[in-house]
Every structure is written in structure tokens, then in C-alpha cells.
């Protein structure tokens, strides 16, 4: 019942905002064995966002955060390629 009431209350939760994201410039990063954000919720967000690019890492929530620094270069490459922000140099 709490979940139903929550979903009926507009908020800034990604559940409500996902459809506003530009599908071609959105990257969803998810941990395969995440217990904080369960896979079914990650799948729901992915669907609501229009199925943008998604990377699923073989770890849990904390494992992904603990190794996030090692994934940063590939994320930056994606941002540079897809978002194409000009360099500030």
C-alpha cells in the first residue's frame, strides 16, 4: 500500500522523470546484483526512460560504488562522444 501511495504522489523521483530524459543522451548504469536498487527497478527505469544506453556491471550496489573510479574513464569517453561537451582547455 505504501508503494502505491508513493507512486501516486508526484515527485522528483526518477520514476516520474525518466520519460523526460533525452533517450539518445542518457546512460543508465546499474549493478547486476544490486540490493539497494533491485534489478526489477533498474529495468523499470530503463523502460520508462525509453530504453536508452545501459551498462550493467557484475557487482552489487556497494561494489559498483567502490570500483566507480576504475569505470570513470569509459564513462567520460561516453560523455565526450555522446554529449560532446567542448573542452575548457
N, CA, C and O atoms as a Tinker XYZ file with bonds, in Angstrom:
   356  protein
     1  N      0.815000   -1.191000    0.000000    73     2
     2  CA     0.000000    0.000000    0.000000    64     1     3
     3  C      0.867000    1.266000    0.000000    63     2     4     5
     4  O      0.540000    2.242000   -0.676000    81     3
     5  N      1.958000    1.250000    0.749000    73     3     6
     6  CA     2.851000    2.412000    0.791000    64     5     7
     7  C      3.427000    2.675000   -0.594000    63     6     8     9
     8  O      3.506000    3.825000   -1.027000    81     7
     9  N      3.831000    1.613000   -1.293000    73     7    10
    10  CA     4.398000    1.771000   -2.637000    64     9    11
    11  C      3.379000    2.415000   -3.575000    63    10    12    13
    12  O      3.731000    3.313000   -4.341000    81    11
    13  N      2.141000    1.978000   -3.528000    73    11    14
    14  CA     1.092000    2.551000   -4.382000    64    13    15
    15  C      0.873000    4.021000   -4.078000    63    14    16    17
    16  O      0.756000    4.835000   -4.995000    81    15
    17  N      0.816000    4.370000   -2.797000    73    15    18
    18  CA     0.625000    5.774000   -2.421000    64    17    19
    19  C      1.806000    6.620000   -2.868000    63    18    20    21
    20  O      1.627000    7.736000   -3.353000    81    19
    21  N      3.005000    6.093000   -2.706000    73    19    22
    22  CA     4.204000    6.824000   -3.131000    64    21    23
    23  C      4.144000    7.119000   -4.623000    63    22    24    25
    24  O      4.407000    8.244000   -5.050000    81    23
    25  N      3.799000    6.113000   -5.414000    73    23    26
    26  CA     3.765000    6.289000   -6.862000    64    25    27
    27  C      2.649000    7.222000   -7.310000    63    26    28    29
    28  O      2.687000    7.724000   -8.433000    81    27
    29  N      1.670000    7.461000   -6.472000    73    27    30
    30  CA     0.590000    8.384000   -6.819000    64    29    31
    31  C      0.924000    9.829000   -6.414000    63    30    32    33
    32  O      0.161000   10.750000   -6.706000    81    31
    33  N      2.061000   10.020000   -5.744000    73    31    34
    34  CA     2.472000   11.350000   -5.293000    64    33    35
    35  C      3.568000   11.868000   -6.211000    63    34    36    37
    36  O      4.679000   11.338000   -6.199000    81    35
    37  N      3.281000   12.893000   -7.008000    73    35    38
    38  CA     4.317000   13.435000   -7.914000    64    37    39
    39  C      5.550000   13.884000   -7.123000    63    38    40    41
    40  O      5.444000   14.450000   -6.035000    81    39
    41  N      6.702000   13.617000   -7.697000    73    39    42
    42  CA     7.951000   13.983000   -7.038000    64    41    43
    43  C      9.057000   14.102000   -8.073000    63    42    44    45
    44  O      8.821000   14.014000   -9.278000    81    43
    45  N     10.257000   14.303000   -7.576000    73    43    46
    46  CA    11.437000   14.361000   -8.449000    64    45    47
    47  C     12.100000   12.992000   -8.553000    63    46    48    49
    48  O     13.235000   12.879000   -9.015000    81    47
    49  N     11.411000   11.988000   -8.136000    73    47    50
    50  CA    11.912000   10.622000   -8.225000    64    49    51
    51  C     12.116000   10.260000   -9.698000    63    50    52    53
    52  O     11.307000   10.642000  -10.544000    81    51
    53  N     13.185000    9.528000  -10.012000    73    51    54
    54  CA    13.419000    9.122000  -11.402000    64    53    55
    55  C     12.241000    8.398000  -12.050000    63    54    56    57
    56  O     12.067000    8.464000  -13.267000    81    55
    57  N     11.438000    7.714000  -11.254000    73    55    58
    58  CA    10.269000    7.028000  -11.792000    64    57    59
    59  C      9.385000    7.995000  -12.572000    63    58    60    61
    60  O      8.872000    7.655000  -13.637000    81    59
    61  N      9.211000    9.196000  -12.041000    73    59    62
    62  CA     8.345000   10.188000  -12.678000    64    61    63
    63  C      9.047000   10.973000  -13.781000    63    62    64    65
    64  O      8.405000   11.427000  -14.728000    81    63
    65  N     10.352000   11.129000  -13.661000    73    63    66
    66  CA    11.089000   11.991000  -14.589000    64    65    67
    67  C     11.745000   11.257000  -15.756000    63    66    68    69
    68  O     12.179000   11.896000  -16.714000    81    67
    69  N     11.823000    9.942000  -15.694000    73    67    70
    70  CA    12.557000    9.172000  -16.705000    64    69    71
    71  C     12.068000    9.455000  -18.121000    63    70    72    73
    72  O     12.877000    9.544000  -19.044000    81    71
    73  N     10.780000    9.594000  -18.303000    73    71    74
    74  CA    10.250000    9.822000  -19.656000    64    73    75
    75  C     10.658000   11.181000  -20.221000    63    74    76    77
    76  O     10.519000   11.412000  -21.423000    81    75
    77  N     11.160000   12.087000  -19.372000    73    75    78
    78  CA    11.598000   13.410000  -19.816000    64    77    79
    79  C     13.044000   13.406000  -20.318000    63    78    80    81
    80  O     13.482000   14.362000  -20.958000    81    79
    81  N     13.775000   12.345000  -20.033000    73    79    82
    82  CA    15.185000   12.290000  -20.423000    64    81    83
    83  C     15.326000   12.104000  -21.935000    63    82    84    85
    84  O     14.533000   11.389000  -22.548000    81    83
    85  N     16.328000   12.742000  -22.532000    73    83    86
    86  CA    16.567000   12.514000  -23.956000    64    85    87
    87  C     17.178000   11.125000  -24.151000    63    86    88    89
    88  O     18.312000   10.885000  -23.737000    81    87
    89  N     16.442000   10.219000  -24.770000    73    87    90
    90  CA    16.868000    8.819000  -24.877000    64    89    91
    91  C     18.261000    8.672000  -25.478000    63    90    92    93
    92  O     19.037000    7.824000  -25.037000    81    91
    93  N     18.586000    9.484000  -26.477000    73    91    94
    94  CA    19.876000    9.339000  -27.149000    64    93    95
    95  C     21.040000    9.935000  -26.352000    63    94    96    97
    96  O     22.197000    9.745000  -26.726000    81    95
    97  N     20.754000   10.650000  -25.262000    73    95    98
    98  CA    21.820000   11.241000  -24.455000    64    97    99
    99  C     21.700000   10.841000  -22.990000    63    98   100   101
   100  O     22.075000   11.595000  -22.092000    81    99
   101  N     21.176000    9.650000  -22.768000    73    99   102
   102  CA    21.023000    9.141000  -21.414000    64   101   103
   103  C     21.749000    7.812000  -21.287000    63   102   104   105
   104  O     21.609000    6.929000  -22.134000    81   103
   105  N     22.517000    7.682000  -20.228000    73   103   106
   106  CA    23.218000    6.438000  -19.921000    64   105   107
   107  C     22.760000    5.982000  -18.540000    63   106   108   109
   108  O     22.874000    6.727000  -17.567000    81   107
   109  N     22.257000    4.790000  -18.459000    73   107   110
   110  CA    21.870000    4.202000  -17.181000    64   109   111
   111  C     22.938000    3.191000  -16.800000    63   110   112   113
   112  O     23.274000    2.298000  -17.577000    81   111
   113  N     23.463000    3.344000  -15.596000    73   111   114
   114  CA    24.478000    2.431000  -15.075000    64   113   115
   115  C     23.847000    1.683000  -13.907000    63   114   116   117
   116  O     23.279000    2.288000  -12.998000    81   115
   117  N     23.954000    0.366000  -13.947000    73   115   118
   118  CA    23.268000   -0.454000  -12.951000    64   117   119
   119  C     24.160000   -1.624000  -12.544000    63   118   120   121
   120  O     24.901000   -2.166000  -13.363000    81   119
   121  N     24.079000   -2.001000  -11.284000    73   119   122
   122  CA    24.796000   -3.171000  -10.788000    64   121   123
   123  C     23.864000   -4.387000  -10.864000    63   122   124   125
   124  O     22.719000   -4.337000  -10.415000    81   123
   125  N     24.369000   -5.457000  -11.430000    73   123   126
   126  CA    23.547000   -6.649000  -11.679000    64   125   127
   127  C     22.939000   -7.242000  -10.414000    63   126   128   129
   128  O     21.792000   -7.687000  -10.424000    81   127
   129  N     23.704000   -7.250000   -9.326000    73   127   130
   130  CA    23.216000   -7.857000   -8.084000    64   129   131
   131  C     22.957000   -6.795000   -7.022000    63   130   132   133
   132  O     23.230000   -7.007000   -5.840000    81   131
   133  N     22.438000   -5.672000   -7.442000    73   131   134
   134  CA    22.160000   -4.547000   -6.555000    64   133   135
   135  C     20.984000   -4.889000   -5.647000    63   134   136   137
   136  O     19.915000   -5.268000   -6.125000    81   135
   137  N     21.181000   -4.756000   -4.341000    73   135   138
   138  CA    20.089000   -4.982000   -3.398000    64   137   139
   139  C     19.469000   -3.661000   -2.949000    63   138   140   141
   140  O     18.382000   -3.647000   -2.372000    81   139
   141  N     20.166000   -2.541000   -3.215000    73   139   142
   142  CA    19.633000   -1.225000   -2.869000    64   141   143
   143  C     18.650000   -0.774000   -3.943000    63   142   144   145
   144  O     17.559000   -0.293000   -3.637000    81   143
   145  N     19.043000   -0.934000   -5.196000    73   143   146
   146  CA    18.168000   -0.652000   -6.338000    64   145   147
   147  C     18.021000   -1.978000   -7.086000    63   146   148   149
   148  O     18.801000   -2.257000   -7.996000    81   147
   149  N     17.044000   -2.790000   -6.719000    73   147   150
   150  CA    16.897000   -4.113000   -7.315000    64   149   151
   151  C     16.793000   -4.066000   -8.845000    63   150   152   153
   152  O     16.313000   -3.089000   -9.421000    81   151
   153  N     17.249000   -5.129000   -9.474000    73   151   154
   154  CA    17.262000   -5.201000  -10.941000    64   153   155
   155  C     15.895000   -4.886000  -11.540000    63   154   156   157
   156  O     15.822000   -4.229000  -12.578000    81   155
   157  N     14.810000   -5.338000  -10.911000    73   155   158
   158  CA    13.485000   -5.065000  -11.480000    64   157   159
   159  C     13.208000   -3.563000  -11.504000    63   158   160   161
   160  O     12.530000   -3.079000  -12.411000    81   159
   161  N     13.726000   -2.811000  -10.515000    73   159   162
   162  CA    13.553000   -1.358000  -10.525000    64   161   163
   163  C     14.438000   -0.709000  -11.585000    63   162   164   165
   164  O     14.034000    0.256000  -12.234000    81   163
   165  N     15.645000   -1.242000  -11.758000    73   163   166
   166  CA    16.519000   -0.750000  -12.825000    64   165   167
   167  C     15.894000   -0.988000  -14.193000    63   166   168   169
   168  O     15.973000   -0.137000  -15.079000    81   167
   169  N     15.276000   -2.148000  -14.354000    73   167   170
   170  CA    14.593000   -2.462000  -15.617000    64   169   171
   171  C     13.409000   -1.520000  -15.843000    63   170   172   173
   172  O     13.171000   -1.077000  -16.967000    81   171
   173  N     12.674000   -1.220000  -14.784000    73   171   174
   174  CA    11.534000   -0.316000  -14.885000    64   173   175
   175  C     12.001000    1.085000  -15.291000    63   174   176   177
   176  O     11.403000    1.710000  -16.167000    81   175
   177  N     13.064000    1.573000  -14.660000    73   175   178
   178  CA    13.601000    2.888000  -15.017000    64   177   179
   179  C     14.068000    2.906000  -16.469000    63   178   180   181
   180  O     13.807000    3.862000  -17.199000    81   179
   181  N     14.753000    1.858000  -16.879000    73   179   182
   182  CA    15.231000    1.722000  -18.253000    64   181   183
   183  C     14.054000    1.785000  -19.239000    63   182   184   185
   184  O     14.124000    2.494000  -20.243000    81   183
   185  N     12.994000    1.056000  -18.957000    73   183   186
   186  CA    11.803000    1.079000  -19.824000    64   185   187
   187  C     11.151000    2.453000  -19.836000    63   186   188   189
   188  O     10.797000    2.959000  -20.901000    81   187
   189  N     10.987000    3.064000  -18.671000    73   187   190
   190  CA    10.330000    4.372000  -18.586000    64   189   191
   191  C     11.147000    5.461000  -19.265000    63   190   192   193
   192  O     10.595000    6.463000  -19.719000    81   191
   193  N     12.474000    5.267000  -19.339000    73   191   194
   194  CA    13.353000    6.246000  -19.985000    64   193   195
   195  C     13.429000    6.025000  -21.497000    63   194   196   197
   196  O     14.163000    6.734000  -22.185000    81   195
   197  N     12.684000    5.059000  -22.020000    73   195   198
   198  CA    12.683000    4.814000  -23.460000    64   197   199
   199  C     13.796000    3.904000  -23.940000    63   198   200   201
   200  O     14.146000    3.916000  -25.120000    81   199
   201  N     14.356000    3.112000  -23.033000    73   199   202
   202  CA    15.419000    2.154000  -23.324000    64   201   203
   203  C     16.665000    2.820000  -23.919000    63   202   204   205
   204  O     17.082000    2.505000  -25.033000    81   203
   205  N     17.252000    3.754000  -23.145000    73   203   206
   206  CA    18.498000    4.376000  -23.594000    64   205   207
   207  C     19.656000    3.401000  -23.419000    63   206   208   209
   208  O     19.456000    2.249000  -23.034000    81   207
   209  N     20.854000    3.864000  -23.700000    73   207   210
   210  CA    22.012000    3.005000  -23.480000    64   209   211
   211  C     22.087000    2.651000  -21.996000    63   210   212   213
   212  O     21.845000    3.485000  -21.123000    81   211
   213  N     22.430000    1.391000  -21.740000    73   211   214
   214  CA    22.505000    0.924000  -20.346000    64   213   215
   215  C     23.697000    0.006000  -20.201000    63   214   216   217
   216  O     23.922000   -0.888000  -21.016000    81   215
   217  N     24.456000    0.244000  -19.148000    73   215   218
   218  CA    25.586000   -0.609000  -18.813000    64   217   219
   219  C     25.278000   -1.299000  -17.492000    63   218   220   221
   220  O     24.969000   -0.643000  -16.497000    81   219
   221  N     25.363000   -2.609000  -17.489000    73   219   222
   222  CA    25.111000   -3.388000  -16.275000    64   221   223
   223  C     26.427000   -4.029000  -15.847000    63   222   224   225
   224  O     27.035000   -4.800000  -16.589000    81   223
   225  N     26.848000   -3.693000  -14.641000    73   223   226
   226  CA    28.111000   -4.210000  -14.122000    64   225   227
   227  C     27.878000   -5.422000  -13.230000    63   226   228   229
   228  O     26.890000   -5.472000  -12.498000    81   227
   229  N     28.785000   -6.403000  -13.285000    73   227   230
   230  CA    28.634000   -7.624000  -12.481000    64   229   231
   231  C     29.081000   -7.384000  -11.033000    63   230   232   233
   232  O     30.141000   -7.838000  -10.603000    81   231
   233  N     28.240000   -6.660000  -10.304000    73   231   234
   234  CA    28.551000   -6.370000   -8.908000    64   233   235
   235  C     27.263000   -6.020000   -8.182000    63   234   236   237
   236  O     26.175000   -6.042000   -8.758000    81   235
   237  N     27.411000   -5.698000   -6.913000    73   235   238
   238  CA    26.302000   -5.181000   -6.138000    64   237   239
   239  C     26.404000   -3.656000   -6.085000    63   238   240   241
   240  O     27.307000   -3.066000   -6.679000    81   239
   241  N     25.483000   -3.036000   -5.381000    73   239   242
   242  CA    25.420000   -1.580000   -5.286000    64   241   243
   243  C     26.731000   -1.012000   -4.736000    63   242   244   245
   244  O     27.344000   -0.137000   -5.347000    81   243
   245  N     27.149000   -1.520000   -3.580000    73   243   246
   246  CA    28.369000   -1.005000   -2.959000    64   245   247
   247  C     29.609000   -1.357000   -3.764000    63   246   248   249
   248  O     30.557000   -0.574000   -3.827000    81   247
   249  N     29.604000   -2.527000   -4.376000    73   247   250
   250  CA    30.733000   -2.910000   -5.223000    64   249   251
   251  C     30.902000   -1.974000   -6.404000    63   250   252   253
   252  O     32.025000   -1.630000   -6.773000    81   251
   253  N     29.803000   -1.565000   -6.994000    73   251   254
   254  CA    29.875000   -0.628000   -8.116000    64   253   255
   255  C     30.440000    0.708000   -7.652000    63   254   256   257
   256  O     31.292000    1.292000   -8.322000    81   255
   257  N     29.964000    1.194000   -6.500000    73   255   258
   258  CA    30.483000    2.457000   -5.992000    64   257   259
   259  C     31.953000    2.341000   -5.617000    63   258   260   261
   260  O     32.725000    3.273000   -5.839000    81   259
   261  N     32.343000    1.209000   -5.053000    73   259   262
   262  CA    33.740000    1.018000   -4.645000    64   261   263
   263  C     34.683000    0.999000   -5.845000    63   262   264   265
   264  O     35.844000    1.391000   -5.728000    81   263
   265  N     34.196000    0.549000   -6.984000    73   263   266
   266  CA    35.042000    0.457000   -8.185000    64   265   267
   267  C     34.710000    1.535000   -9.216000    63   266   268   269
   268  O     35.190000    1.489000  -10.349000    81   267
   269  N     33.892000    2.496000   -8.817000    73   267   270
   270  CA    33.432000    3.508000   -9.765000    64   269   271
   271  C     34.591000    4.262000  -10.412000    63   270   272   273
   272  O     34.539000    4.593000  -11.596000    81   271
   273  N     35.631000    4.530000   -9.634000    73   271   274
   274  CA    36.793000    5.235000  -10.178000    64   273   275
   275  C     37.429000    4.512000  -11.349000    63   274   276   277
   276  O     37.914000    5.149000  -12.284000    81   275
   277  N     37.432000    3.183000  -11.308000    73   275   278
   278  CA    38.019000    2.425000  -12.412000    64   277   279
   279  C     37.132000    2.452000  -13.659000    63   278   280   281
   280  O     37.604000    2.191000  -14.766000    81   279
   281  N     35.846000    2.768000  -13.474000    73   279   282
   282  CA    34.927000    2.863000  -14.613000    64   281   283
   283  C     34.842000    4.283000  -15.167000    63   282   284   285
   284  O     34.297000    4.507000  -16.248000    81   283
   285  N     35.389000    5.238000  -14.413000    73   283   286
   286  CA    35.274000    6.646000  -14.799000    64   285   287
   287  C     35.789000    6.936000  -16.207000    63   286   288   289
   288  O     35.126000    7.675000  -16.935000    81   287
   289  N     36.937000    6.395000  -16.633000    73   287   290
   290  CA    37.407000    6.726000  -17.984000    64   289   291
   291  C     36.417000    6.334000  -19.092000    63   290   292   293
   292  O     36.233000    7.086000  -20.050000    81   291
   293  N     35.785000    5.169000  -18.966000    73   291   294
   294  CA    34.828000    4.775000  -20.008000    64   293   295
   295  C     33.564000    5.633000  -19.954000    63   294   296   297
   296  O     32.945000    5.899000  -20.984000    81   295
   297  N     33.188000    6.063000  -18.756000    73   295   298
   298  CA    32.022000    6.953000  -18.629000    64   297   299
   299  C     32.352000    8.314000  -19.233000    63   298   300   301
   300  O     31.538000    8.894000  -19.951000    81   299
   301  N     33.543000    8.818000  -18.942000    73   299   302
   302  CA    33.972000   10.104000  -19.521000    64   301   303
   303  C     34.036000   10.002000  -21.034000    63   302   304   305
   304  O     33.620000   10.929000  -21.730000    81   303
   305  N     34.551000    8.890000  -21.559000    73   303   306
   306  CA    34.594000    8.697000  -23.015000    64   305   307
   307  C     33.185000    8.731000  -23.600000    63   306   308   309
   308  O     32.955000    9.349000  -24.640000    81   307
   309  N     32.248000    8.070000  -22.934000    73   307   310
   310  CA    30.859000    8.083000  -23.408000    64   309   311
   311  C     30.315000    9.505000  -23.411000    63   310   312   313
   312  O     29.701000    9.940000  -24.384000    81   311
   313  N     30.544000   10.226000  -22.319000    73   311   314
   314  CA    30.070000   11.609000  -22.239000    64   313   315
   315  C     30.689000   12.472000  -23.337000    63   314   316   317
   316  O     29.995000   13.256000  -23.984000    81   315
   317  N     32.003000   12.323000  -23.543000    73   315   318
   318  CA    32.667000   13.107000  -24.588000    64   317   319
   319  C     32.116000   12.784000  -25.972000    63   318   320   321
   320  O     31.960000   13.674000  -26.808000    81   319
   321  N     31.826000   11.526000  -26.205000    73   319   322
   322  CA    31.340000   11.098000  -27.510000    64   321   323
   323  C     29.876000   11.444000  -27.730000    63   322   324   325
   324  O     29.514000   11.974000  -28.781000    81   323
   325  N     29.041000   11.152000  -26.759000    73   323   326
   326  CA    27.595000   11.301000  -26.927000    64   325   327
   327  C     27.117000   12.715000  -26.609000    63   326   328   329
   328  O     26.328000   13.297000  -27.354000    81   327
   329  N     27.591000   13.245000  -25.523000    73   327   330
   330  CA    27.159000   14.579000  -25.125000    64   329   331
   331  C     27.968000   15.637000  -25.866000    63   330   332   333
   332  O     27.452000   16.700000  -26.210000    81   331
   333  N     29.231000   15.335000  -26.105000    73   331   334
   334  CA    30.111000   16.192000  -26.906000    64   333   335
   335  C     30.254000   17.595000  -26.331000    63   334   336   337
   336  O     30.150000   18.589000  -27.051000    81   335
   337  N     30.495000   17.662000  -25.020000    73   335   338
   338  CA    30.762000   18.968000  -24.414000    64   337   339
   339  C     32.103000   19.474000  -24.893000    63   338   340   341
   340  O     33.060000   18.701000  -24.955000    81   339
   341  N     32.205000   20.747000  -25.233000    73   339   342
   342  CA    33.502000   21.289000  -25.653000    64   341   343
   343  C     34.490000   21.325000  -24.487000    63   342   344   345
   344  O     34.109000   21.555000  -23.340000    81   343
   345  N     35.728000   21.101000  -24.792000    73   343   346
   346  CA    36.777000   21.129000  -23.787000    64   345   347
   347  C     36.961000   22.559000  -23.284000    63   346   348   349
   348  O     36.806000   23.516000  -24.043000    81   347
   349  N     37.294000   22.698000  -21.996000    73   347   350
   350  CA    37.518000   24.030000  -21.425000    64   349   351
   351  C     38.991000   24.396000  -21.462000    63   350   352   353
   352  O     39.373000   25.392000  -20.847000    81   351
   353  N     39.832000   23.645000  -22.148000    73   351   354
   354  CA    41.274000   23.960000  -22.239000    64   353   355
   355  C     41.513000   25.090000  -23.190000    63   354   356
   356  O     42.658000   25.493000  -23.395000    81   355
